[in-house]
Amino acid sequence: MKICLYLFLLCSYFTIYSQQDFDEEEEKEITKDIEELNALITKEPKNVENYYFRGYRYYETKEYYEAISDYDKALSIDPNDAKIYFSRGISNMKLKRFKNAIEDFTKSISLNGNLKKSYFNRAYSKSKINDLNGAISDYTKSIELNPEYLAAYENRGILKKELHLHKEAILDFDKVIKINPKFAEAYQNRGISKAMLNLKDAINDFDQVIILAPNDPEGYYNRALYFINFKIKRDYCSDLKKSFSFGYLEAKELITELCKN
């Protein structure tokens, strides 16, 4: 049976924003803060910070349109505050309005060119509208501002990998691993780029993924594909079955096709 080249499973990008789930007491606290800010805004309708902080509280509760409305009001009072454009950009990202987000981060950068997170998030937004070269340029700028910016190296490496610039991608993943030697996704991505260049030590990276993340189905799946694609006599069926046991359903198709038992 002739085996075709199977595609490795790619890791996803980092985003700089994060949100936590709040318990009941924290939600009550946020609601109380919004009520207090409502009263303050009624008394001081031209106070920028009150709109900004209420917008942030709305953002925390995932009310992104309300957050953007408050950021709009804040900017109508003070159109030269970089942090407000940045915050509105994050809310636009949450709503997948990436072109709007890019405009916000661009304005934020024009007001404060040292905001590495603005470059990072503009890069991420550009990648989502398929401006990969523009995204790489912005990740590079964020790295210039912070030479230890792990997430920027990782995301830039992933984009270079997508553009088949595997040698350059490997250098970025090398840097990620130097910063955090226990970061499994960097080994995963580096292994894929090495495999694309027919480098034999790709297997070391795939092995390391499984050591660092033994419950991650993607590690087993990608290692199995490495064995299959490069016709290495190893037990890829065990890896596929392990991947499937951890919930990666795509492994089932290869098990059916390639594994007798």
VONU-813375 format. One line per 8 residues: their letters; for each residue x, z, y of N, C-alpha, C. Coordinates in Angstrom, 2 decimals, padded with zeros to 5 digits. Layout:
VONU-813375
a	X/Z/Y/X/Z/Y/X/Z/Y; ...
END
This chain:
VONU-813375
mkiclylf	000.84/000.00/-001.20/000.00/000.00/000.00/000.88/000.00/001.25; 000.59/-000.86/002.16/001.34/-000.93/003.42/000.73/000.05/004.40; 001.58/000.89/004.99/001.10/001.90/005.94/001.36/001.42/007.35; 000.33/001.45/008.18/000.50/001.04/009.58/001.09/002.21/010.36; 001.51/001.92/011.59/002.07/002.96/012.45/000.92/003.78/013.03; 000.91/005.05/012.74/-000.11/005.93/013.28/000.39/006.56/014.57; -000.53/006.78/015.48/-000.16/007.31/016.79/-000.06/008.82/016.75; 000.96/009.33/017.41/001.11/010.78/017.53/000.06/011.33/018.48
llcsyfti	-000.28/012.56/018.26/-001.24/013.22/019.12/-000.54/013.76/020.35; -000.97/013.33/021.53/-000.31/013.73/022.77/-000.84/015.06/023.27; 000.03/015.83/023.89/-000.38/017.07/024.52/-000.97/016.78/025.91; -001.82/017.66/026.36/-002.48/017.45/027.65/-001.63/018.00/028.78; -002.05/017.64/030.01/-001.31/018.07/031.19/-001.65/019.51/031.56; -000.70/020.12/032.25/-000.97/021.39/032.92/-001.75/021.14/034.20; -002.58/022.11/034.56/-003.10/022.15/035.93/-002.66/023.47/036.54; -002.53/023.48/037.85/-002.00/024.67/038.50/-003.05/025.73/038.71
ysqqdfde	-004.32/025.31/038.82/-005.35/026.30/039.06/-005.77/026.94/037.76; -006.27/028.14/037.85/-006.82/028.82/036.68/-007.92/029.74/037.16; -008.82/030.03/036.27/-009.90/030.95/036.60/-010.11/031.89/035.42; -010.51/033.08/035.73/-010.78/034.04/034.68/-012.28/034.25/034.56; -012.71/034.71/033.41/-014.10/035.09/033.23/-014.24/036.54/033.65; -015.29/036.79/034.43/-015.47/038.13/034.98/-016.47/038.91/034.14; -016.22/040.22/034.06/-017.22/041.07/033.41/-018.30/041.42/034.42; -019.28/042.16/033.97/-020.45/042.45/034.80/-020.08/043.18/036.08
eeekeitk	-019.16/044.14/035.98/-018.77/044.91/037.16/-018.05/044.03/038.18; -017.20/043.15/037.69/-016.47/042.25/038.59/-017.43/041.27/039.25; -018.42/040.81/038.51/-019.41/039.91/039.10/-020.20/040.61/040.19; -020.53/041.87/039.95/-021.24/042.63/040.99/-020.38/042.78/042.24; -019.07/042.97/042.03/-018.15/043.12/043.15/-018.08/041.83/043.97; -018.03/040.70/043.28/-018.00/039.41/043.98/-019.29/039.19/044.75; -020.43/039.49/044.12/-021.73/039.34/044.79/-021.79/040.22/046.04; -021.27/041.44/045.92/-021.24/042.35/047.07/-020.36/041.77/048.17
dieelnal	-019.22/041.23/047.81/-018.33/040.64/048.81/-019.01/039.48/049.53; -019.71/038.64/048.78/-020.39/037.50/049.41/-021.47/037.98/050.37; -022.20/039.01/049.98/-023.24/039.56/050.87/-022.61/040.12/052.15; -021.49/040.81/052.00/-020.81/041.35/053.19/-020.29/040.23/054.08; -019.77/039.17/053.45/-019.28/038.03/054.23/-020.42/037.30/054.91; -021.58/037.25/054.25/-022.77/036.65/054.90/-023.09/037.39/056.19; -023.05/038.71/056.14/-023.35/039.51/057.32/-022.30/039.30/058.41; -021.04/039.24/058.01/-019.97/039.02/058.98/-020.08/037.65/059.64
itkepknv	-020.45/036.64/058.86/-020.59/035.29/059.40/-021.74/035.22/060.39; -022.80/035.97/060.11/-023.93/036.01/061.05/-023.49/036.60/062.39; -022.64/037.62/062.32/-022.15/038.27/063.54/-021.06/037.44/064.22; -020.20/036.80/063.42/-019.06/036.06/063.97/-019.04/034.64/063.37; -019.90/033.79/063.83/-020.03/032.45/063.23/-018.82/031.53/063.46; -017.89/031.97/064.27/-016.70/031.15/064.53/-015.44/031.73/063.89; -015.60/032.67/062.99/-014.46/033.29/062.33/-014.07/032.47/061.10; -012.92/031.83/061.17/-012.48/030.94/060.10/-012.29/031.68/058.78
enyyfrgy	-011.65/032.85/058.85/-011.29/033.55/057.63/-012.50/033.98/056.82; -013.61/034.31/057.50/-014.80/034.71/056.75/-015.33/033.55/055.91; -015.36/032.36/056.47/-015.79/031.19/055.68/-014.81/030.91/054.55; -013.51/031.06/054.87/-012.50/030.77/053.85/-012.64/031.73/052.66; -012.77/033.03/052.95/-012.85/033.99/051.86/-014.16/033.89/051.10; -015.25/033.55/051.80/-016.51/033.36/051.07/-016.41/032.13/050.18; -015.74/031.08/050.70/-015.52/029.89/049.89/-014.73/030.20/048.63; -013.72/031.05/048.79/-012.91/031.42/047.63/-013.73/032.21/046.61
ryyetkey	-014.59/033.09/047.10/-015.44/033.85/046.19/-016.42/032.92/045.46; -016.95/031.94/046.17/-017.82/030.96/045.51/-017.03/030.18/044.45; -015.81/029.85/044.78/-014.96/029.15/043.81/-014.77/029.99/042.55; -014.53/031.28/042.73/-014.32/032.16/041.58/-015.54/032.19/040.66; -016.73/032.06/041.24/-017.95/032.08/040.44/-018.37/030.66/040.02; -017.47/029.70/040.22/-017.66/028.30/039.80/-018.78/027.60/040.56; -019.08/028.11/041.74/-020.04/027.44/042.62/-019.25/026.55/043.58; -018.79/025.44/043.04/-017.80/024.63/043.76/-018.37/023.93/044.99
yeaisdyd	-019.61/023.49/044.90/-020.20/022.82/046.07/-020.35/023.81/047.23; -020.78/025.04/046.90/-020.89/026.07/047.94/-019.52/026.39/048.54; -018.50/026.44/047.67/-017.14/026.69/048.14/-016.70/025.60/049.11; -016.93/024.35/048.72/-016.52/023.23/049.58/-017.27/023.28/050.91; -018.54/023.64/050.87/-019.30/023.74/052.11/-018.68/024.76/053.05; -018.24/025.89/052.49/-017.60/026.90/053.35/-016.24/026.43/053.85; -015.49/025.76/053.01/-014.20/025.22/053.46/-014.42/024.18/054.56; -015.47/023.38/054.41/-015.81/022.40/055.47/-016.06/023.11/056.80
kalsidpn	-016.83/024.18/056.74/-017.15/024.93/057.96/-015.89/025.54/058.57; -015.03/026.07/057.70/-013.79/026.66/058.20/-012.93/025.61/058.88; -012.87/024.41/058.29/-012.04/023.35/058.87/-012.65/022.77/060.14; -013.95/022.86/060.27/-014.57/022.40/061.52/-014.17/023.29/062.69; -013.83/024.55/062.37/-013.37/025.49/063.40/-011.87/025.38/063.61; -011.13/025.29/062.50/-009.67/025.16/062.58/-009.23/024.05/061.63; -009.05/022.84/062.15/-008.69/021.70/061.28/-007.21/021.62/060.94; -006.45/022.66/061.26/-005.00/022.62/061.05/-004.49/023.73/060.14
dakiyfsr	-005.33/024.17/059.22/-004.94/025.24/058.30/-004.68/024.62/056.92; -003.43/024.58/056.52/-003.04/023.91/055.27/-003.68/024.55/054.05; -003.81/025.87/054.05/-004.31/026.55/052.85/-005.79/026.22/052.59; -006.54/025.91/053.66/-007.95/025.58/053.46/-008.09/024.20/052.82; -007.29/023.25/053.28/-007.30/021.93/052.63/-006.89/022.04/051.17; -005.88/022.89/050.92/-005.45/023.08/049.53/-006.59/023.63/048.68; -007.27/024.65/049.18/-008.36/025.28/048.42/-009.52/024.31/048.21; -009.82/023.52/049.23/-010.89/022.52/049.06/-010.47/021.48/048.04
gisnmklk	-009.19/021.12/048.03/-008.69/020.18/047.04/-008.86/020.70/045.62; -008.60/021.99/045.42/-008.77/022.57/044.09/-010.23/022.50/043.65; -011.15/022.80/044.56/-012.57/022.71/044.22/-012.97/021.28/043.90; -012.42/020.33/044.66/-012.71/018.92/044.36/-012.16/018.53/042.99; -011.01/019.07/042.62/-010.47/018.82/041.29/-011.42/019.34/040.21; -011.97/020.53/040.44/-012.91/021.11/039.47/-014.14/020.22/039.28; -014.51/019.53/040.35/-015.67/018.63/040.29/-015.27/017.21/039.87; -013.98/017.05/039.53/-013.43/015.75/039.12/-013.53/014.69/040.22
rfknaied	-013.54/015.15/041.46/-013.53/014.23/042.61/-012.07/014.09/043.04; -011.33/013.36/042.24/-009.88/013.35/042.39/-009.41/012.62/043.65; -010.12/011.60/044.06/-009.73/010.92/045.31/-009.91/011.85/046.50; -010.99/012.60/046.51/-011.20/013.59/047.57/-010.11/014.66/047.52; -009.77/015.08/046.32/-008.72/016.09/046.16/-007.39/015.58/046.70; -007.06/014.33/046.39/-005.81/013.74/046.89/-005.78/013.75/048.41; -006.89/013.42/049.04/-006.95/013.44/050.51/-006.71/014.85/051.04; -007.29/015.84/050.35/-007.10/017.23/050.80/-005.65/017.68/050.64
ftksisln	-005.05/017.38/049.51/-003.66/017.79/049.30/-002.71/017.04/050.24; -003.04/015.78/050.52/-002.22/015.02/051.46/-002.26/015.66/052.85; -003.46/016.08/053.27/-003.58/016.74/054.57/-002.85/018.07/054.56; -002.97/018.80/053.46/-002.26/020.07/053.34/-000.76/019.88/053.48; -000.24/018.83/052.83/001.19/018.54/052.88/001.62/018.14/054.29; 000.76/017.39/054.98/001.10/016.96/056.34/001.21/018.15/057.29; 000.48/019.22/056.97/000.53/020.43/057.80/001.62/021.40/057.37; 001.96/021.34/056.08/003.01/022.22/055.56/003.67/021.52/054.38
gnlkksyf	004.79/020.87/054.63/005.46/020.07/053.62/006.20/020.87/052.58; 006.14/022.20/052.66/006.85/023.04/051.70/005.93/023.64/050.64; 004.71/023.17/050.58/003.76/023.71/049.60/003.91/022.97/048.27; 004.71/023.53/047.39/004.97/022.86/046.11/003.70/022.67/045.30; 002.75/023.60/045.43/001.51/023.49/044.66/000.64/022.33/045.15; 000.76/022.00/046.43/000.02/020.84/046.93/000.56/019.56/046.32; 001.87/019.43/046.24/002.45/018.25/045.58/002.07/018.22/044.10; 002.13/019.39/043.46/001.81/019.45/042.03/000.38/019.00/041.77
nraysksk	-000.57/019.55/042.53/-001.96/019.22/042.29/-002.30/017.81/042.74; -001.61/017.32/043.77/-001.82/015.91/044.13/-001.31/015.01/043.01; -000.18/015.40/042.41/000.35/014.64/041.28/-000.66/014.61/040.14; -001.20/015.78/039.80/-002.18/015.84/038.72/-003.39/014.96/039.04; -003.88/015.03/040.27/-005.04/014.23/040.66/-004.73/012.75/040.59; -003.52/012.37/041.01/-003.13/010.96/040.93/-003.08/010.50/039.47; -002.61/011.36/038.59/-002.56/010.98/037.18/-003.96/010.74/036.63; -004.94/011.45/037.16/-006.32/011.31/036.67/-006.97/010.02/037.15
indlngai	-006.42/009.39/038.19/-006.94/008.08/038.62/-005.95/006.98/038.23; -005.04/007.33/037.32/-004.09/006.38/036.71/-003.01/005.90/037.66; -002.73/006.65/038.70/-001.58/006.35/039.56/-000.40/007.14/039.01; 000.16/006.66/037.91/001.18/007.44/037.21/002.48/007.50/037.99; 002.88/006.40/038.60/004.12/006.41/039.37/004.01/007.32/040.59; 002.84/007.28/041.24/002.63/008.18/042.37/002.65/009.64/041.94; 002.10/009.90/040.75/002.10/011.26/040.22/003.52/011.73/039.93; 004.31/010.86/039.31/005.70/011.21/039.01/006.46/011.54/040.28
sdytksie	006.23/010.75/041.33/006.89/011.00/042.61/006.54/012.37/043.16; 005.27/012.75/043.05/004.85/014.06/043.57/005.39/015.20/042.71; 005.41/015.02/041.40/006.01/016.06/040.55/007.49/016.24/040.90; 008.16/015.12/041.18/009.57/015.20/041.56/009.74/016.00/042.84; 008.84/015.78/043.79/008.91/016.54/045.05/008.67/018.02/044.82; 007.71/018.34/043.96/007.45/019.76/043.70/008.64/020.41/043.00; 009.35/019.64/042.17/010.56/020.15/041.52/011.69/020.34/042.52; 011.78/019.45/043.50/012.78/019.63/044.55/012.56/020.94/045.30
lnpeylaa	011.29/021.30/045.49/010.97/022.54/046.19/011.14/023.76/045.29; 011.03/023.56/043.99/011.22/024.66/043.03/011.87/024.10/041.77; 013.20/024.15/041.68/013.93/023.55/040.55/013.61/024.18/039.20; 012.89/025.29/039.17/012.51/025.93/037.90/011.01/025.78/037.62; 010.40/024.74/038.16/008.94/024.56/038.06/008.61/023.96/036.69; 008.41/024.83/035.72/008.21/024.41/034.33/007.07/023.42/034.19; 005.91/023.73/034.76/004.74/022.87/034.59/004.96/021.48/035.16; 005.72/021.39/036.25/006.00/020.08/036.85/006.91/019.25/035.95
yenrgilk	007.91/019.88/035.36/008.77/019.15/034.41/007.95/018.68/033.21; 007.11/019.55/032.69/006.31/019.19/031.51/005.38/018.02/031.81; 004.65/018.12/032.92/003.72/017.04/033.27/004.45/015.74/033.57; 005.57/015.84/034.28/006.33/014.62/034.59/006.85/013.99/033.30; 007.30/014.83/032.37/007.76/014.31/031.10/006.66/013.60/030.34; 005.46/014.17/030.35/004.33/013.54/029.66/004.02/012.17/030.26; 004.05/012.09/031.60/003.78/010.80/032.25/004.86/009.78/031.91; 006.11/010.20/031.93/007.20/009.29/031.57/007.04/008.83/030.12
kelhlhke	006.59/009.72/029.27/006.35/009.36/027.87/005.26/008.31/027.78; 004.20/008.47/028.57/003.11/007.49/028.57/003.59/006.13/029.07; 004.58/006.15/029.96/005.15/004.90/030.48/006.29/004.38/029.60; 006.48/005.02/028.45/007.52/004.64/027.48/008.93/004.82/028.04; 009.07/005.72/028.99/010.39/006.07/029.52/010.89/007.29/028.75; 011.12/007.09/027.47/011.33/008.23/026.58/012.64/008.97/026.85; 013.69/008.26/027.21/014.95/008.94/027.51/014.78/009.88/028.70; 014.09/009.40/029.73/013.86/010.24/030.90/012.92/011.39/030.56
aildfdkv	011.92/011.12/029.74/010.98/012.16/029.34/011.70/013.28/028.60; 012.61/012.91/027.71/013.35/013.92/026.94/014.12/014.85/027.86; 014.69/014.32/028.93/015.42/015.16/029.88/014.50/016.19/030.51; 013.25/015.79/030.82/012.30/016.74/031.38/011.92/017.81/030.37; 011.68/017.41/029.13/011.33/018.40/028.11/012.51/019.32/027.80; 013.72/018.76/027.89/014.92/019.61/027.75/014.90/020.73/028.78; 014.54/020.38/030.01/014.53/021.37/031.08/013.45/022.42/030.84; 012.28/021.98/030.38/011.21/022.93/030.08/011.68/023.94/029.03
ikinpkfa	012.32/023.43/027.98/012.77/024.29/026.89/013.88/025.23/027.35; 014.71/024.77/028.27/015.75/025.65/028.83/015.11/026.79/029.61; 014.03/026.47/030.36/013.34/027.50/031.13/012.58/028.45/030.21; 011.93/027.88/029.19/011.15/028.69/028.24/011.38/028.17/026.83; 012.34/028.74/026.10/012.67/028.26/024.76/011.56/028.44/023.73; 010.50/029.14/024.09/009.40/029.37/023.15/008.15/028.56/023.50; 008.34/027.54/024.32/007.18/026.73/024.75/006.96/025.59/023.75; 005.99/025.77/022.87/005.80/024.85/021.74/005.48/023.43/022.17
eayqnrgi	004.66/023.26/023.20/004.25/021.91/023.59/005.42/021.05/024.05; 006.43/021.68/024.64/007.60/020.90/025.06/008.35/020.35/023.85; 008.46/021.15/022.80/009.08/020.65/021.57/008.23/019.52/020.98; 006.92/019.70/021.02/006.03/018.67/020.49/006.23/017.34/021.21; 006.21/017.40/022.53/006.35/016.17/023.32/007.75/015.58/023.20; 008.76/016.44/023.17/010.12/015.93/023.01/010.28/015.27/021.64; 009.68/015.88/020.63/009.74/015.29/019.30/009.13/013.91/019.26; 008.02/013.73/019.95/007.36/012.42/019.98/008.25/011.38/020.66
skamlnlk	008.83/011.74/021.80/009.71/010.80/022.50/010.93/010.47/021.65; 011.49/011.47/020.98/012.63/011.21/020.10/012.22/010.28/018.96; 011.04/010.50/018.40/010.57/009.64/017.32/010.40/008.20/017.79; 009.92/008.04/019.02/009.76/006.69/019.56/011.10/005.99/019.75; 012.16/006.78/019.90/013.51/006.22/020.03/014.25/006.20/018.69; 013.52/006.52/017.61/014.12/006.55/016.26/015.26/007.55/016.13; 015.17/008.64/016.86/016.19/009.67/016.77/015.86/010.62/015.61; 016.82/010.84/014.75/016.58/011.61/013.53/016.26/013.08/013.81
daindfdq	016.78/013.61/014.92/016.55/015.03/015.17/015.16/015.33/015.70; 014.30/014.31/015.77/012.90/014.56/016.14/012.27/015.57/015.18; 012.66/015.51/013.93/012.07/016.42/012.94/012.35/017.87/013.29; 013.49/018.14/013.89/013.81/019.53/014.27/012.81/020.06/015.29; 012.38/019.18/016.20/011.39/019.59/017.19/010.03/019.84/016.56; 009.62/018.95/015.66/008.33/019.15/015.00/008.34/020.43/014.15; 009.45/020.70/013.49/009.57/021.95/012.73/009.45/023.16/013.66; 010.07/023.05/014.83/010.06/024.16/015.77/008.65/024.43/016.30
viilapnd	007.87/023.38/016.50/006.48/023.55/016.94/005.74/024.44/015.96; 005.91/024.17/014.68/005.18/024.92/013.65/005.68/026.36/013.56; 006.96/026.57/013.81/007.49/027.93/013.84/006.89/028.72/015.00; 006.82/028.08/016.17/006.33/028.76/017.37/004.81/028.87/017.42; 004.12/027.89/016.84/002.65/027.87/016.90/002.10/027.55/015.51; 002.20/028.49/014.58/001.83/028.21/013.19/000.35/027.96/012.96; -000.49/028.25/013.94/-001.93/028.01/013.80/-002.41/026.81/014.60; -001.48/026.06/015.15/-001.83/024.89/015.96/-001.91/023.66/015.05
pegyynra	-003.09/023.06/014.90/-003.23/021.91/014.00/-002.44/020.69/014.43; -002.17/020.57/015.74/-001.49/019.38/016.24/-000.05/019.31/015.73; 000.59/020.47/015.58/001.96/020.48/015.10/002.07/019.92/013.70; 001.19/020.36/012.80/001.20/019.86/011.43/000.84/018.37/011.39; -000.12/017.99/012.22/-000.57/016.60/012.24/000.56/015.67/012.69; 001.22/016.03/013.77/002.30/015.18/014.27/003.49/015.14/013.31; 003.79/016.26/012.67/004.89/016.23/011.71/004.55/015.33/010.53; 003.30/015.38/010.09/002.88/014.50/009.01/003.02/013.04/009.42
lyfinfki	002.63/012.71/010.65/002.74/011.33/011.11/004.20/010.90/011.17; 005.07/011.82/011.53/006.50/011.51/011.56/006.98/011.12/010.15; 006.60/011.91/009.16/006.99/011.59/007.78/006.42/010.24/007.35; 005.16/010.00/007.70/004.49/008.76/007.28/005.11/007.54/007.96; 005.21/007.62/009.29/005.68/006.47/010.06/007.11/006.07/009.70; 007.94/007.07/009.43/009.35/006.77/009.17/009.70/006.83/007.67; 008.62/006.86/006.86/008.77/006.77/005.40/009.76/007.80/004.85; 009.60/009.01/005.35/010.43/010.12/004.90/009.72/010.81/003.73
krdycsdl	010.43/011.02/002.65/009.83/011.58/001.45/009.69/013.09/001.57; 008.66/013.48/002.29/008.31/014.88/002.44/006.81/015.02/002.19; 006.36/016.22/001.98/004.97/016.46/001.62/004.07/016.42/002.85; 003.80/015.19/003.33/002.96/015.06/004.52/001.51/015.43/004.22; 001.09/015.31/002.97/-000.29/015.66/002.64/-000.56/017.15/002.88; 000.42/017.98/002.59/000.25/019.42/002.86/000.07/019.67/004.35; 000.84/018.95/005.16/000.69/019.11/006.61/-000.67/018.62/007.08; -001.12/017.49/006.58/-002.44/016.98/006.97/-003.54/017.95/006.56
kksfsfgy	-003.43/018.50/005.37/-004.44/019.44/004.90/-004.41/020.73/005.73; -003.21/021.15/006.10/-003.09/022.33/006.94/-003.73/022.08/008.31; -003.46/020.89/008.88/-004.05/020.52/010.16/-005.57/020.52/010.07; -006.08/019.96/009.00/-007.54/019.90/008.81/-008.12/021.30/008.64; -007.40/022.17/007.94/-007.89/023.53/007.72/-007.99/024.32/009.01; -007.18/023.93/010.01/-007.24/024.58/011.33/-008.20/023.86/012.28; -008.95/022.90/011.77/-010.03/022.32/012.56/-009.78/020.95/013.15; -008.62/020.34/012.82/-008.36/019.02/013.40/-008.98/017.96/012.48
leakelit	-010.17/017.49/012.85/-010.98/016.66/011.97/-010.37/015.29/011.70; -009.57/014.78/012.67/-008.98/013.46/012.48/-008.04/013.42/011.27; -007.52/014.56/010.89/-006.63/014.61/009.73/-007.36/014.22/008.45; -008.66/014.45/008.41/-009.43/014.15/007.20/-009.34/012.68/006.82; -009.38/011.80/007.81/-009.33/010.36/007.54/-008.02/009.98/006.85; -006.91/010.54/007.31/-005.63/010.23/006.69/-005.50/010.86/005.31; -006.09/012.04/005.14/-006.09/012.67/003.83/-006.80/011.77/002.81; -007.95/011.25/003.22/-008.72/010.38/002.34/-007.95/009.11/002.03
elckn	-007.26/008.57/003.03/-006.55/007.29/002.88/-005.25/007.43/002.09; -004.51/008.52/002.33/-003.14/008.57/001.86/-002.87/009.61/000.76; -003.76/010.57/000.62/-003.49/011.67/-000.31/-004.40/011.57/-001.53; -003.84/011.53/-002.69/-004.62/011.34/-003.91/-005.40/012.60/-004.30; -004.82/013.75/-004.07/-005.48/014.99/-004.49/-006.04/015.74/-003.29
END
